[in-house]
Amino acid sequence: MGSQIFKMNNQDTISSINSLIEVNNDRIEGYMTAAKETEEDELKRLFDQFAETSRKFNSDLIFEVHKLGGTPNEGSSTLGKFFRAWMEMKTAITDKDRTAVLRSCAYGEEMANEAYDIALSRDLDDLPSDIQSIIKDQRTTLKKDDDNITALLSMV
């Protein structure tokens, strides 16, 4: 009986993975917005690259949800929609200011990293090892992207 309490069932595993799919959907939309809001080609390329990273992440996560017999989330979170609206408003006010765009991206990265940290701390031991590995690898990549945004901010 004790092992049943701590082991996730398929539905819990699917729910955990779906929360990360939402995070990546938010990240894709956020970076598409950021690319639209900047006039700098270097930043546009970087933001497109980050959005593509999240598309790849979602491809892997969606595969796992299907493998478990679930239905992957297709939308983004309410928080993500709020964040994008805030970023669009802030960028419009600051006239496509590089620092404002990067700060908004840094905030988005902080939220994405936090979601992965929650999945890793709360759910990791109960997730199948192949899914644990995917989440850990994705978190490592997110950290590198976050570091890249932080480095760009330190140069402005």
N, CA, C and O atoms as a GROMACS GRO file, in nm:
protein
  624
    1MET      N    1   0.082  -0.120   0.000
    1MET     CA    2   0.000   0.000   0.000
    1MET      C    3   0.086   0.126   0.000
    1MET      O    4   0.054   0.222  -0.070
    2GLY      N    5   0.195   0.128   0.076
    2GLY     CA    6   0.282   0.245   0.084
    2GLY      C    7   0.338   0.287  -0.050
    2GLY      O    8   0.346   0.407  -0.077
    3SER      N    9   0.376   0.192  -0.134
    3SER     CA   10   0.433   0.229  -0.264
    3SER      C   11   0.328   0.292  -0.354
    3SER      O   12   0.363   0.372  -0.441
    4GLN      N   13   0.200   0.259  -0.335
    4GLN     CA   14   0.094   0.318  -0.415
    4GLN      C   15   0.078   0.467  -0.383
    4GLN      O   16   0.042   0.545  -0.471
    5ILE      N   17   0.105   0.505  -0.261
    5ILE     CA   18   0.089   0.644  -0.221
    5ILE      C   19   0.190   0.732  -0.293
    5ILE      O   20   0.157   0.845  -0.331
    6PHE      N   21   0.310   0.684  -0.313
    6PHE     CA   22   0.417   0.768  -0.367
    6PHE      C   23   0.435   0.756  -0.517
    6PHE      O   24   0.497   0.844  -0.578
    7LYS      N   25   0.385   0.653  -0.578
    7LYS     CA   26   0.401   0.637  -0.722
    7LYS      C   27   0.292   0.712  -0.796
    7LYS      O   28   0.174   0.703  -0.762
    8MET      N   29   0.332   0.786  -0.899
    8MET     CA   30   0.235   0.858  -0.980
    8MET      C   31   0.164   0.758  -1.070
    8MET      O   32   0.224   0.661  -1.117
    9ASN      N   33   0.036   0.782  -1.094
    9ASN     CA   34  -0.031   0.703  -1.195
    9ASN      C   35  -0.012   0.773  -1.329
    9ASN      O   36   0.042   0.883  -1.335
   10ASN      N   37  -0.056   0.710  -1.436
   10ASN     CA   38  -0.038   0.769  -1.569
   10ASN      C   39  -0.099   0.908  -1.578
   10ASN      O   40  -0.040   0.997  -1.639
   11GLN      N   41  -0.216   0.927  -1.517
   11GLN     CA   42  -0.283   1.056  -1.525
   11GLN      C   43  -0.198   1.165  -1.457
   11GLN      O   44  -0.189   1.276  -1.510
   12ASP      N   45  -0.137   1.136  -1.344
   12ASP     CA   46  -0.051   1.232  -1.276
   12ASP      C   47   0.072   1.263  -1.360
   12ASP      O   48   0.115   1.378  -1.370
   13THR      N   49   0.129   1.160  -1.420
   13THR     CA   50   0.246   1.178  -1.505
   13THR      C   51   0.211   1.265  -1.625
   13THR      O   52   0.285   1.357  -1.660
   14ILE      N   53   0.098   1.236  -1.688
   14ILE     CA   54   0.052   1.314  -1.803
   14ILE      C   55   0.029   1.459  -1.761
   14ILE      O   56   0.067   1.552  -1.834
   15SER      N   57  -0.032   1.480  -1.646
   15SER     CA   58  -0.058   1.615  -1.597
   15SER      C   59   0.073   1.691  -1.574
   15SER      O   60   0.084   1.809  -1.608
   16SER      N   61   0.170   1.624  -1.518
   16SER     CA   62   0.300   1.687  -1.494
   16SER      C   63   0.367   1.725  -1.625
   16SER      O   64   0.421   1.836  -1.638
   17ILE      N   65   0.364   1.636  -1.721
   17ILE     CA   66   0.424   1.665  -1.851
   17ILE      C   67   0.347   1.777  -1.921
   17ILE      O   68   0.406   1.865  -1.983
   18ASN      N   69   0.213   1.772  -1.912
   18ASN     CA   70   0.132   1.876  -1.976
   18ASN      C   71   0.161   2.014  -1.919
   18ASN      O   72   0.153   2.113  -1.992
   19SER      N   73   0.194   2.022  -1.791
   19SER     CA   74   0.227   2.153  -1.734
   19SER      C   75   0.354   2.208  -1.800
   19SER      O   76   0.366   2.329  -1.820
   20LEU      N   77   0.448   2.121  -1.834
   20LEU     CA   78   0.570   2.165  -1.902
   20LEU      C   79   0.542   2.198  -2.048
   20LEU      O   80   0.607   2.286  -2.105
   21ILE      N   81   0.447   2.129  -2.109
   21ILE     CA   82   0.407   2.165  -2.246
   21ILE      C   83   0.350   2.306  -2.248
   21ILE      O   84   0.381   2.385  -2.337
   22GLU      N   85   0.267   2.339  -2.148
   22GLU     CA   86   0.212   2.475  -2.138
   22GLU      C   87   0.324   2.578  -2.124
   22GLU      O   88   0.321   2.683  -2.188
   23VAL      N   89   0.422   2.547  -2.041
   23VAL     CA   90   0.536   2.638  -2.021
   23VAL      C   91   0.606   2.663  -2.154
   23VAL      O   92   0.640   2.777  -2.187
   24ASN      N   93   0.627   2.558  -2.230
   24ASN     CA   94   0.694   2.573  -2.358
   24ASN      C   95   0.606   2.645  -2.460
   24ASN      O   96   0.657   2.721  -2.542
   25ASN      N   97   0.475   2.623  -2.455
   25ASN     CA   98   0.385   2.700  -2.541
   25ASN      C   99   0.394   2.848  -2.508
   25ASN      O  100   0.398   2.933  -2.597
   26ASP      N  101   0.397   2.879  -2.377
   26ASP     CA  102   0.414   3.018  -2.333
   26ASP      C  103   0.545   3.075  -2.384
   26ASP      O  104   0.551   3.188  -2.432
   27ARG      N  105   0.650   2.996  -2.373
   27ARG     CA  106   0.783   3.040  -2.413
   27ARG      C  107   0.788   3.065  -2.564
   27ARG      O  108   0.847   3.164  -2.608
   28ILE      N  109   0.728   2.977  -2.642
   28ILE     CA  110   0.724   2.995  -2.787
   28ILE      C  111   0.654   3.126  -2.821
   28ILE      O  112   0.707   3.208  -2.895
   29GLU      N  113   0.535   3.144  -2.765
   29GLU     CA  114   0.460   3.266  -2.794
   29GLU      C  115   0.532   3.390  -2.742
   29GLU      O  116   0.531   3.494  -2.807
   30GLY      N  117   0.595   3.379  -2.625
   30GLY     CA  118   0.669   3.492  -2.569
   30GLY      C  119   0.785   3.534  -2.657
   30GLY      O  120   0.807   3.652  -2.681
   31TYR      N  121   0.860   3.436  -2.707
   31TYR     CA  122   0.974   3.469  -2.792
   31TYR      C  123   0.932   3.513  -2.932
   31TYR      O  124   1.003   3.590  -2.997
   32MET      N  125   0.818   3.464  -2.979
   32MET     CA  126   0.767   3.515  -3.106
   32MET      C  127   0.729   3.663  -3.090
   32MET      O  128   0.754   3.744  -3.179
   33THR      N  129   0.669   3.695  -2.975
   33THR     CA  130   0.636   3.834  -2.946
   33THR      C  131   0.763   3.918  -2.932
   33THR      O  132   0.771   4.027  -2.988
   34ALA      N  133   0.861   3.866  -2.860
   34ALA     CA  134   0.987   3.940  -2.841
   34ALA      C  135   1.055   3.965  -2.975
   34ALA      O  136   1.108   4.074  -2.998
   35ALA      N  137   1.055   3.865  -3.062
   35ALA     CA  138   1.118   3.881  -3.195
   35ALA      C  139   1.046   3.989  -3.275
   35ALA      O  140   1.108   4.066  -3.349
   36LYS      N  141   0.914   3.995  -3.259
   36LYS     CA  142   0.835   4.096  -3.328
   36LYS      C  143   0.862   4.235  -3.271
   36LYS      O  144   0.858   4.334  -3.344
   37GLU      N  145   0.888   4.242  -3.140
   37GLU     CA  146   0.902   4.370  -3.073
   37GLU      C  147   1.040   4.432  -3.082
   37GLU      O  148   1.058   4.550  -3.050
   38THR      N  149   1.138   4.356  -3.127
   38THR     CA  150   1.272   4.413  -3.140
   38THR      C  151   1.302   4.442  -3.286
   38THR      O  152   1.250   4.375  -3.376
   39GLU      N  153   1.386   4.540  -3.308
   39GLU     CA  154   1.428   4.572  -3.444
   39GLU      C  155   1.569   4.522  -3.471
   39GLU      O  156   1.622   4.541  -3.580
   40GLU      N  157   1.630   4.457  -3.372
   40GLU     CA  158   1.768   4.409  -3.385
   40GLU      C  159   1.770   4.267  -3.440
   40GLU      O  160   1.712   4.176  -3.383
   41ASP      N  161   1.839   4.250  -3.553
   41ASP     CA  162   1.846   4.119  -3.618
   41ASP      C  163   1.909   4.014  -3.527
   41ASP      O  164   1.865   3.898  -3.526
   42GLU      N  165   2.011   4.052  -3.451
   42GLU     CA  166   2.077   3.958  -3.359
   42GLU      C  167   1.977   3.902  -3.258
   42GLU      O  168   1.974   3.781  -3.233
   43LEU      N  169   1.896   3.990  -3.201
   43LEU     CA  170   1.797   3.946  -3.103
   43LEU      C  171   1.686   3.866  -3.169
   43LEU      O  172   1.640   3.767  -3.112
   44LYS      N  173   1.643   3.906  -3.288
   44LYS     CA  174   1.540   3.830  -3.360
   44LYS      C  175   1.586   3.685  -3.380
   44LYS      O  176   1.510   3.592  -3.357
   45ARG      N  177   1.711   3.668  -3.424
   45ARG     CA  178   1.764   3.533  -3.446
   45ARG      C  179   1.770   3.454  -3.315
   45ARG      O  180   1.733   3.337  -3.311
   46LEU      N  181   1.815   3.519  -3.209
   46LEU     CA  182   1.823   3.453  -3.079
   46LEU      C  183   1.684   3.411  -3.030
   46LEU      O  184   1.666   3.299  -2.983
   47PHE      N  185   1.588   3.501  -3.041
   47PHE     CA  186   1.453   3.471  -2.995
   47PHE      C  187   1.391   3.361  -3.080
   47PHE      O  188   1.320   3.275  -3.026
   48ASP      N  189   1.415   3.362  -3.210
   48ASP     CA  190   1.367   3.253  -3.296
   48ASP      C  191   1.429   3.120  -3.255
   48ASP      O  192   1.362   3.017  -3.255
   49GLN      N  193   1.556   3.124  -3.220
   49GLN     CA  194   1.626   3.002  -3.176
   49GLN      C  195   1.566   2.950  -3.046
   49GLN      O  196   1.546   2.829  -3.031
   50PHE      N  197   1.536   3.039  -2.952
   50PHE     CA  198   1.477   2.997  -2.824
   50PHE      C  199   1.337   2.939  -2.846
   50PHE      O  200   1.300   2.841  -2.782
   51ALA      N  201   1.259   3.001  -2.936
   51ALA     CA  202   1.126   2.948  -2.966
   51ALA      C  203   1.138   2.809  -3.028
   51ALA      O  204   1.059   2.719  -2.996
   52GLU      N  205   1.235   2.791  -3.115
   52GLU     CA  206   1.256   2.660  -3.178
   52GLU      C  207   1.298   2.555  -3.075
   52GLU      O  208   1.259   2.439  -3.084
   53THR      N  209   1.378   2.596  -2.978
   53THR     CA  210   1.416   2.504  -2.870
   53THR      C  211   1.291   2.453  -2.798
   53THR      O  212   1.279   2.334  -2.772
   54SER      N  213   1.198   2.543  -2.767
   54SER     CA  214   1.076   2.502  -2.699
   54SER      C  215   0.986   2.417  -2.790
   54SER      O  216   0.915   2.329  -2.740
   55ARG      N  217   0.988   2.441  -2.919
   55ARG     CA  218   0.914   2.354  -3.010
   55ARG      C  219   0.969   2.212  -3.004
   55ARG      O  220   0.893   2.115  -3.002
   56LYS      N  221   1.101   2.199  -3.001
   56LYS     CA  222   1.166   2.068  -2.991
   56LYS      C  223   1.131   2.003  -2.857
   56LYS      O  224   1.098   1.885  -2.852
   57PHE      N  225   1.139   2.081  -2.749
   57PHE     CA  226   1.102   2.031  -2.618
   57PHE      C  227   0.959   1.975  -2.622
   57PHE      O  228   0.932   1.864  -2.574
   58ASN      N  229   0.868   2.053  -2.680
   58ASN     CA  230   0.728   2.010  -2.684
   58ASN      C  231   0.711   1.884  -2.768
   58ASN      O  232   0.631   1.796  -2.734
   59SER      N  233   0.784   1.873  -2.875
   59SER     CA  234   0.777   1.752  -2.957
   59SER      C  235   0.810   1.630  -2.872
   59SER      O  236   0.742   1.528  -2.879
   60ASP      N  237   0.917   1.640  -2.794
   60ASP     CA  238   0.957   1.530  -2.706
   60ASP      C  239   0.853   1.502  -2.598
   60ASP      O  240   0.820   1.387  -2.570
   61LEU      N  241   0.801   1.609  -2.538
   61LEU     CA  242   0.703   1.593  -2.430
   61LEU      C  243   0.570   1.538  -2.483
   61LEU      O  244   0.508   1.452  -2.420
   62ILE      N  245   0.527   1.587  -2.598
   62ILE     CA  246   0.403   1.539  -2.659
   62ILE      C  247   0.413   1.391  -2.692
   62ILE      O  248   0.317   1.316  -2.673
   63PHE      N  249   0.528   1.350  -2.742
   63PHE     CA  250   0.551   1.208  -2.770
   63PHE      C  251   0.530   1.124  -2.644
   63PHE      O  252   0.467   1.019  -2.648
   64GLU      N  253   0.584   1.172  -2.532
   64GLU     CA  254   0.570   1.099  -2.405
   64GLU      C  255   0.424   1.093  -2.359
   64GLU      O  256   0.380   0.990  -2.308
   65VAL      N  257   0.350   1.202  -2.375
   65VAL     CA  258   0.210   1.202  -2.336
   65VAL      C  259   0.132   1.100  -2.420
   65VAL      O  260   0.052   1.023  -2.368
   66HIS      N  261   0.158   1.101  -2.552
   66HIS     CA  262   0.091   1.003  -2.638
   66HIS      C  263   0.128   0.861  -2.599
   66HIS      O  264   0.043   0.772  -2.598
   67LYS      N  265   0.255   0.840  -2.567
   67LYS     CA  266   0.303   0.708  -2.527
   67LYS      C  267   0.228   0.659  -2.402
   67LYS      O  268   0.205   0.539  -2.386
   68LEU      N  269   0.192   0.752  -2.316
   68LEU     CA  270   0.120   0.718  -2.193
   68LEU      C  271  -0.031   0.709  -2.215
   68LEU      O  272  -0.106   0.680  -2.122
   69GLY      N  273  -0.075   0.734  -2.339
   69GLY     CA  274  -0.217   0.725  -2.370
   69GLY      C  275  -0.295   0.851  -2.339
   69GLY      O  276  -0.418   0.847  -2.331
   70GLY      N  277  -0.226   0.963  -2.321
   70GLY     CA  278  -0.293   1.088  -2.286
   70GLY      C  279  -0.309   1.182  -2.402
   70GLY      O  280  -0.268   1.153  -2.514
   71THR      N  281  -0.369   1.295  -2.373
   71THR     CA  282  -0.389   1.402  -2.470
   71THR      C  283  -0.304   1.521  -2.428
   71THR      O  284  -0.322   1.575  -2.319
   72PRO      N  285  -0.210   1.562  -2.514
   72PRO     CA  286  -0.125   1.676  -2.478
   72PRO      C  287  -0.201   1.809  -2.479
   72PRO      O  288  -0.292   1.828  -2.559
   73ASN      N  289  -0.161   1.899  -2.390
   73ASN     CA  290  -0.216   2.034  -2.391
   73ASN      C  291  -0.174   2.104  -2.518
   73ASN      O  292  -0.062   2.086  -2.567
   74GLU      N  293  -0.265   2.183  -2.571
   74GLU     CA  294  -0.233   2.258  -2.692
   74GLU      C  295  -0.218   2.407  -2.666
   74GLU      O  296  -0.154   2.477  -2.744
   75GLY      N  297  -0.274   2.456  -2.559
   75GLY     CA  298  -0.274   2.598  -2.533
   75GLY      C  299  -0.161   2.640  -2.442
   75GLY      O  300  -0.068   2.564  -2.412
   76SER      N  301  -0.172   2.764  -2.399
   76SER     CA  302  -0.075   2.817  -2.305
   76SER      C  303  -0.148   2.848  -2.175
   76SER      O  304  -0.271   2.843  -2.168
   77SER      N  305  -0.071   2.880  -2.074
   77SER     CA  306  -0.131   2.907  -1.943
   77SER      C  307  -0.186   3.049  -1.938
   77SER      O  308  -0.148   3.134  -2.018
   78THR      N  309  -0.275   3.073  -1.846
   78THR     CA  310  -0.329   3.207  -1.825
   78THR      C  311  -0.216   3.303  -1.790
   78THR      O  312  -0.214   3.417  -1.836
   79LEU      N  313  -0.123   3.257  -1.707
   79LEU     CA  314  -0.009   3.340  -1.670
   79LEU      C  315   0.073   3.378  -1.793
   79LEU      O  316   0.118   3.492  -1.806
   80GLY      N  317   0.092   3.284  -1.884
   80GLY     CA  318   0.167   3.311  -2.005
   80GLY      C  319   0.099   3.415  -2.092
   80GLY      O  320   0.165   3.502  -2.149
   81LYS      N  321  -0.033   3.407  -2.102
   81LYS     CA  322  -0.108   3.505  -2.181
   81LYS      C  323  -0.097   3.643  -2.118
   81LYS      O  324  -0.080   3.743  -2.187
   82PHE      N  325  -0.106   3.647  -1.986
   82PHE     CA  326  -0.091   3.773  -1.915
   82PHE      C  327   0.049   3.831  -1.937
   82PHE      O  328   0.064   3.950  -1.963
   83PHE      N  329   0.151   3.746  -1.928
   83PHE     CA  330   0.288   3.790  -1.945
   83PHE      C  331   0.310   3.849  -2.084
   83PHE      O  332   0.372   3.954  -2.097
   84ARG      N  333   0.259   3.783  -2.188
   84ARG     CA  334   0.277   3.833  -2.324
   84ARG      C  335   0.207   3.967  -2.343
   84ARG      O  336   0.262   4.057  -2.407
   85ALA      N  337   0.086   3.981  -2.288
   85ALA     CA  338   0.014   4.108  -2.299
   85ALA      C  339   0.092   4.218  -2.228
   85ALA      O  340   0.103   4.330  -2.279
   86TRP      N  341   0.145   4.187  -2.111
   86TRP     CA  342   0.225   4.284  -2.036
   86TRP      C  343   0.350   4.323  -2.114
   86TRP      O  344   0.387   4.440  -2.120
   87MET      N  345   0.416   4.224  -2.176
   87MET     CA  346   0.537   4.251  -2.252
   87MET      C  347   0.506   4.339  -2.372
   87MET      O  348   0.581   4.431  -2.402
   88GLU      N  349   0.396   4.311  -2.442
   88GLU     CA  350   0.359   4.393  -2.556
   88GLU      C  351   0.331   4.536  -2.515
   88GLU      O  352   0.374   4.630  -2.582
   89MET      N  353   0.259   4.554  -2.403
   89MET     CA  354   0.229   4.688  -2.355
   89MET      C  355   0.358   4.760  -2.313
   89MET      O  356   0.380   4.875  -2.350
   90LYS      N  357   0.441   4.692  -2.236
   90LYS     CA  358   0.565   4.753  -2.188
   90LYS      C  359   0.656   4.791  -2.304
   90LYS      O  360   0.717   4.898  -2.304
   91THR      N  361   0.666   4.703  -2.402
   91THR     CA  362   0.752   4.730  -2.516
   91THR      C  363   0.699   4.847  -2.598
   91THR      O  364   0.777   4.929  -2.646
   92ALA      N  365   0.568   4.856  -2.613
   92ALA     CA  366   0.509   4.966  -2.687
   92ALA      C  367   0.539   5.098  -2.616
   92ALA      O  368   0.569   5.199  -2.680
   93ILE      N  369   0.530   5.096  -2.485
   93ILE     CA  370   0.555   5.217  -2.407
   93ILE      C  371   0.703   5.257  -2.415
   93ILE      O  372   0.734   5.376  -2.426
   94THR      N  373   0.792   5.159  -2.412
   94THR     CA  374   0.935   5.190  -2.412
   94THR      C  375   0.994   5.195  -2.552
   94THR      O  376   1.116   5.202  -2.569
   95ASP      N  377   0.906   5.192  -2.654
   95ASP     CA  378   0.948   5.210  -2.793
   95ASP      C  379   1.054   5.109  -2.835
   95ASP      O  380   1.160   5.145  -2.886
   96LYS      N  381   1.024   4.983  -2.812
   96LYS     CA  382   1.110   4.872  -2.855
   96LYS      C  383   1.250   4.880  -2.795
   96LYS      O  384   1.349   4.845  -2.860
   97ASP      N  385   1.257   4.925  -2.672
   97ASP     CA  386   1.383   4.940  -2.601
   97ASP      C  387   1.446   4.803  -2.575
   97ASP      O  388   1.381   4.713  -2.522
   98ARG      N  389   1.575   4.788  -2.612
   98ARG     CA  390   1.646   4.660  -2.598
   98ARG      C  391   1.644   4.610  -2.454
   98ARG      O  392   1.617   4.492  -2.430
   99THR      N  393   1.670   4.698  -2.360
   99THR     CA  394   1.674   4.658  -2.220
   99THR      C  395   1.538   4.609  -2.174
   99THR      O  396   1.529   4.508  -2.104
  100ALA      N  397   1.431   4.678  -2.213
  100ALA     CA  398   1.296   4.638  -2.172
  100ALA      C  399   1.261   4.501  -2.231
  100ALA      O  400   1.203   4.417  -2.161
  101VAL      N  401   1.295   4.479  -2.356
  101VAL     CA  402   1.267   4.350  -2.420
  101VAL      C  403   1.345   4.240  -2.349
  101VAL      O  404   1.289   4.134  -2.319
  102LEU      N  405   1.473   4.264  -2.322
  102LEU     CA  406   1.555   4.161  -2.256
  102LEU      C  407   1.508   4.135  -2.114
  102LEU      O  408   1.508   4.021  -2.069
  103ARG      N  409   1.467   4.239  -2.043
  103ARG     CA  410   1.415   4.219  -1.906
  103ARG      C  411   1.287   4.137  -1.909
  103ARG      O  412   1.266   4.051  -1.824
  104SER      N  413   1.202   4.163  -2.006
  104SER     CA  414   1.080   4.084  -2.020
  104SER      C  415   1.114   3.938  -2.050
  104SER      O  416   1.051   3.847  -1.996
  105CYS      N  417   1.213   3.917  -2.136
  105CYS     CA  418   1.255   3.780  -2.166
  105CYS      C  419   1.316   3.713  -2.044
  105CYS      O  420   1.294   3.594  -2.019
  106ALA      N  421   1.393   3.788  -1.967
  106ALA     CA  422   1.454   3.733  -1.845
  106ALA      C  423   1.344   3.690  -1.748
  106ALA      O  424   1.356   3.586  -1.683
  107TYR      N  425   1.238   3.768  -1.738
  107TYR     CA  426   1.126   3.732  -1.652
  107TYR      C  427   1.060   3.603  -1.701
  107TYR      O  428   1.028   3.515  -1.622
  108GLY      N  429   1.041   3.593  -1.831
  108GLY     CA  430   0.983   3.472  -1.889
  108GLY      C  431   1.070   3.350  -1.864
  108GLY      O  432   1.019   3.242  -1.834
  109GLU      N  433   1.201   3.367  -1.877
  109GLU     CA  434   1.294   3.257  -1.850
  109GLU      C  435   1.287   3.216  -1.703
  109GLU      O  436   1.293   3.097  -1.670
  110GLU      N  437   1.275   3.314  -1.616
  110GLU     CA  438   1.264   3.284  -1.472
  110GLU      C  439   1.140   3.198  -1.445
  110GLU      O  440   1.145   3.103  -1.368
  111MET      N  441   1.028   3.233  -1.510
  111MET     CA  442   0.904   3.157  -1.492
  111MET      C  443   0.918   3.015  -1.549
  111MET      O  444   0.872   2.919  -1.488
  112ALA      N  445   0.982   3.002  -1.665
  112ALA     CA  446   1.001   2.870  -1.726
  112ALA      C  447   1.091   2.783  -1.638
  112ALA      O  448   1.061   2.666  -1.613
  113ASN      N  449   1.201   2.841  -1.592
  113ASN     CA  450   1.292   2.766  -1.507
  113ASN      C  451   1.225   2.724  -1.377
  113ASN      O  452   1.247   2.614  -1.327
  114GLU      N  453   1.143   2.812  -1.322
  114GLU     CA  454   1.073   2.780  -1.198
  114GLU      C  455   0.977   2.662  -1.219
  114GLU      O  456   0.968   2.574  -1.133
  115ALA      N  457   0.908   2.660  -1.332
  115ALA     CA  458   0.816   2.549  -1.360
  115ALA      C  459   0.892   2.417  -1.371
  115ALA      O  460   0.848   2.314  -1.321
  116TYR      N  461   1.007   2.421  -1.438
  116TYR     CA  462   1.088   2.300  -1.448
  116TYR      C  463   1.143   2.259  -1.311
  116TYR      O  464   1.148   2.141  -1.278
  117ASP      N  465   1.183   2.357  -1.231
  117ASP     CA  466   1.232   2.326  -1.096
  117ASP      C  467   1.124   2.260  -1.013
  117ASP      O  468   1.151   2.166  -0.937
  118ILE      N  469   1.002   2.308  -1.027
  118ILE     CA  470   0.890   2.247  -0.954
  118ILE      C  471   0.871   2.103  -0.998
  118ILE      O  472   0.856   2.013  -0.916
  119ALA      N  473   0.872   2.082  -1.129
  119ALA     CA  474   0.857   1.944  -1.180
  119ALA      C  475   0.970   1.855  -1.129
  119ALA      O  476   0.948   1.740  -1.092
  120LEU      N  477   1.089   1.910  -1.126
  120LEU     CA  478   1.204   1.831  -1.081
  120LEU      C  479   1.198   1.804  -0.932
  120LEU      O  480   1.234   1.695  -0.888
  121SER      N  481   1.156   1.900  -0.853
  121SER     CA  482   1.156   1.880  -0.708
  121SER      C  483   1.034   1.803  -0.660
  121SER      O  484   1.045   1.720  -0.570
  122ARG      N  485   0.920   1.830  -0.719
  122ARG     CA  486   0.798   1.768  -0.670
  122ARG      C  487   0.770   1.633  -0.734
  122ARG      O  488   0.728   1.539  -0.666
  123ASP      N  489   0.793   1.623  -0.863
  123ASP     CA  490   0.747   1.506  -0.937
  123ASP      C  491   0.857   1.409  -0.979
  123ASP      O  492   0.828   1.296  -1.016
  124LEU      N  493   0.981   1.452  -0.974
  124LEU     CA  494   1.088   1.376  -1.039
  124LEU      C  495   1.098   1.232  -0.993
  124LEU      O  496   1.105   1.141  -1.076
  125ASP      N  497   1.098   1.208  -0.863
  125ASP     CA  498   1.117   1.072  -0.814
  125ASP      C  499   1.005   0.978  -0.856
  125ASP      O  500   1.025   0.856  -0.864
  126ASP      N  501   0.889   1.034  -0.884
  126ASP     CA  502   0.775   0.951  -0.920
  126ASP      C  503   0.760   0.933  -1.070
  126ASP      O  504   0.679   0.851  -1.114
  127LEU      N  505   0.835   1.007  -1.149
  127LEU     CA  506   0.825   0.995  -1.294
  127LEU      C  507   0.913   0.881  -1.344
  127LEU      O  508   1.016   0.851  -1.285
  128PRO      N  509   0.871   0.817  -1.453
  128PRO     CA  510   0.956   0.714  -1.513
  128PRO      C  511   1.094   0.772  -1.549
  128PRO      O  512   1.105   0.890  -1.582
  129SER      N  513   1.197   0.689  -1.543
  129SER     CA  514   1.334   0.737  -1.561
  129SER      C  515   1.357   0.801  -1.697
  129SER      O  516   1.434   0.897  -1.706
  130ASP      N  517   1.294   0.752  -1.803
  130ASP     CA  518   1.314   0.813  -1.934
  130ASP      C  519   1.257   0.955  -1.939
  130ASP      O  520   1.313   1.042  -2.005
  131ILE      N  521   1.145   0.978  -1.870
  131ILE     CA  522   1.086   1.111  -1.864
  131ILE      C  523   1.168   1.202  -1.773
  131ILE      O  524   1.184   1.320  -1.800
  132GLN      N  525   1.220   1.146  -1.664
  132GLN     CA  526   1.310   1.223  -1.576
  132GLN      C  527   1.427   1.276  -1.657
  132GLN      O  528   1.464   1.393  -1.644
  133SER      N  529   1.485   1.192  -1.738
  133SER     CA  530   1.601   1.229  -1.818
  133SER      C  531   1.567   1.342  -1.915
  133SER      O  532   1.645   1.436  -1.931
  134ILE      N  533   1.452   1.334  -1.979
  134ILE     CA  534   1.408   1.438  -2.073
  134ILE      C  535   1.395   1.571  -1.999
  134ILE      O  536   1.444   1.674  -2.046
  135ILE      N  537   1.328   1.570  -1.885
  135ILE     CA  538   1.304   1.693  -1.809
  135ILE      C  539   1.437   1.753  -1.761
  135ILE      O  540   1.456   1.874  -1.769
  136LYS      N  541   1.526   1.670  -1.711
  136LYS     CA  542   1.657   1.719  -1.666
  136LYS      C  543   1.735   1.782  -1.782
  136LYS      O  544   1.793   1.890  -1.766
  137ASP      N  545   1.736   1.716  -1.898
  137ASP     CA  546   1.807   1.770  -2.013
  137ASP      C  547   1.747   1.902  -2.059
  137ASP      O  548   1.820   1.996  -2.092
  138GLN      N  549   1.614   1.908  -2.061
  138GLN     CA  550   1.548   2.033  -2.102
  138GLN      C  551   1.579   2.145  -2.003
  138GLN      O  552   1.602   2.258  -2.044
  139ARG      N  553   1.580   2.114  -1.876
  139ARG     CA  554   1.610   2.215  -1.773
  139ARG      C  555   1.751   2.269  -1.791
  139ARG      O  556   1.774   2.389  -1.775
  140THR      N  557   1.846   2.182  -1.823
  140THR     CA  558   1.983   2.225  -1.847
  140THR      C  559   1.990   2.323  -1.965
  140THR      O  560   2.060   2.424  -1.958
  141THR      N  561   1.918   2.294  -2.071
  141THR     CA  562   1.915   2.384  -2.186
  141THR      C  563   1.850   2.516  -2.151
  141THR      O  564   1.898   2.622  -2.192
  142LEU      N  565   1.740   2.512  -2.076
  142LEU     CA  566   1.674   2.635  -2.034
  142LEU      C  567   1.768   2.723  -1.953
  142LEU      O  568   1.770   2.846  -1.968
  143LYS      N  569   1.845   2.662  -1.867
  143LYS     CA  570   1.941   2.738  -1.786
  143LYS      C  571   2.042   2.808  -1.875
  143LYS      O  572   2.078   2.923  -1.848
  144LYS      N  573   2.089   2.742  -1.979
  144LYS     CA  574   2.183   2.804  -2.073
  144LYS      C  575   2.119   2.922  -2.144
  144LYS      O  576   2.182   3.026  -2.162
  145ASP      N  577   1.993   2.907  -2.186
  145ASP     CA  578   1.923   3.018  -2.251
  145ASP      C  579   1.905   3.135  -2.154
  145ASP      O  580   1.923   3.251  -2.192
  146ASP      N  581   1.871   3.103  -2.030
  146ASP     CA  582   1.857   3.206  -1.927
  146ASP      C  583   1.990   3.278  -1.906
  146ASP      O  584   1.994   3.401  -1.896
  147ASP      N  585   2.098   3.203  -1.900
  147ASP     CA  586   2.231   3.264  -1.885
  147ASP      C  587   2.264   3.355  -2.002
  147ASP      O  588   2.326   3.460  -1.984
  148ASN      N  589   2.222   3.316  -2.122
  148ASN     CA  590   2.246   3.398  -2.241
  148ASN      C  591   2.172   3.531  -2.231
  148ASN      O  592   2.229   3.635  -2.263
  149ILE      N  593   2.047   3.528  -2.188
  149ILE     CA  594   1.970   3.652  -2.169
  149ILE      C  595   2.034   3.738  -2.061
  149ILE      O  596   2.045   3.860  -2.077
  150THR      N  597   2.076   3.677  -1.952
  150THR     CA  598   2.141   3.750  -1.844
  150THR      C  599   2.269   3.817  -1.892
  150THR      O  600   2.297   3.931  -1.856
  151ALA      N  601   2.346   3.746  -1.972
  151ALA     CA  602   2.470   3.803  -2.026
  151ALA      C  603   2.440   3.923  -2.116
  151ALA      O  604   2.509   4.024  -2.111
  152LEU      N  605   2.337   3.911  -2.199
  152LEU     CA  606   2.300   4.024  -2.285
  152LEU      C  607   2.254   4.144  -2.203
  152LEU      O  608   2.283   4.258  -2.237
  153LEU      N  609   2.182   4.118  -2.095
  153LEU     CA  610   2.138   4.226  -2.008
  153LEU      C  611   2.254   4.297  -1.940
  153LEU      O  612   2.251   4.418  -1.920
  154SER      N  613   2.355   4.219  -1.906
  154SER     CA  614   2.471   4.280  -1.837
  154SER      C  615   2.552   4.370  -1.930
  154SER      O  616   2.634   4.449  -1.883
  155MET      N  617   2.529   4.358  -2.061
  155MET     CA  618   2.605   4.438  -2.157
  155MET      C  619   2.533   4.567  -2.196
  155MET      O  620   2.587   4.648  -2.271
  156VAL      N  621   2.409   4.586  -2.146
  156VAL     CA  622   2.335   4.708  -2.183
  156VAL      C  623   2.348   4.814  -2.077
  156VAL      O  624   2.293   4.923  -2.091
   0.00000   0.00000   0.00000
